[in-house]
Amino acid sequence: MAGLPCAACQDETVVIPSGVILEDAEGAVAYRRYRVCVNPRCEQYRVRRETLEQYLPAPGEPTLVDTQQLRQYLPPGAPGNDCPSLFDNL
């Protein structure tokens, strides 16, 4: 997951896959996440930056993502990330 730019070099930052789900003062769902710049030439390289992100529900029907698009983001061994081979014993 990337998206928010680094304040120093403007390259995209990478989300560290840990965080906290919380509620803000109005009771809305929010996420406290940590991001880090991975540009080795940046002065903020590997400096952890905290972001607070609000969950905004999208109107209408949810959009499903194809499993192949999602697979690269799943940790190894996660459900749905392993496909048996034709030669595996079932």
C-alpha positions in Angstrom: 0.0 0.0 0.0 1.3 3.3 -1.0 -0.1 6.6 -1.9 0.7 9.4 0.5 3.9 11.2 -0.6 6.9 11.7 1.5 7.0 15.3 2.9 10.7 15.7 2.0 11.2 14.0 -1.5 7.5 13.6 -2.6 8.1 9.9 -3.5 5.3 7.5 -2.4 5.6 6.1 1.1 5.0 2.5 2.1 2.6 1.4 4.8 4.1 -0.8 7.6 1.5 -3.6 7.9 0.5 -2.9 11.4 -1.8 -0.3 12.9 -4.7 0.4 15.2 -8.4 0.7 14.5 -10.0 3.3 16.6 -12.9 5.7 16.8 -12.5 9.5 16.6 -14.3 12.0 18.8 -17.4 11.9 16.6 -17.5 8.1 16.7 -16.3 7.5 13.2 -13.9 4.6 12.4 -10.3 5.7 11.9 -7.0 3.9 11.4 -3.7 4.9 12.9 -1.0 3.6 10.5 2.7 4.0 10.1 4.3 4.9 6.8 8.0 5.1 5.8 9.9 6.6 2.8 11.9 4.0 0.9 13.9 6.4 -1.2 17.6 5.9 0.0 18.5 9.4 -1.2 15.8 11.1 1.0 16.6 12.7 4.3 13.5 10.9 5.7 14.6 7.5 4.5 13.3 4.8 6.9 11.9 7.4 9.3 8.6 6.2 10.6 5.7 8.7 10.1 2.3 8.2 11.8 -0.9 8.9 9.8 -4.5 8.9 11.0 -6.8 7.9 8.2 -10.6 8.1 8.3 -12.8 5.3 6.9 -15.2 6.8 4.4 -17.8 4.3 3.3 -18.4 4.4 -0.5 -22.0 4.7 -1.6 -23.6 2.1 -3.8 -22.6 -1.5 -4.3 -19.2 -2.7 -3.2 -16.6 -3.3 -5.9 -15.0 -6.7 -5.7 -11.3 -7.0 -6.6 -10.1 -10.0 -8.6 -8.2 -12.6 -6.5 -5.1 -12.3 -8.8 -4.9 -8.6 -8.2 -5.2 -9.1 -4.4 -2.8 -12.0 -4.1 0.4 -9.8 -4.3 -0.7 -8.0 -1.1 -1.5 -11.1 1.0 1.1 -12.5 3.4 2.4 -16.0 2.5 0.1 -18.7 3.8 -3.0 -16.4 4.1 -6.3 -17.9 3.1 -6.9 -17.5 -0.6 -3.2 -16.9 -1.3 -2.3 -20.5 -1.9 -3.6 -22.5 -4.9 -3.0 -26.2 -5.1 -1.0 -27.5 -8.0 -2.5 -30.0 -10.3 0.1 -32.4 -9.0 -0.7 -31.9 -5.3 -2.5 -34.7 -3.4 -5.9 -33.4 -2.3 
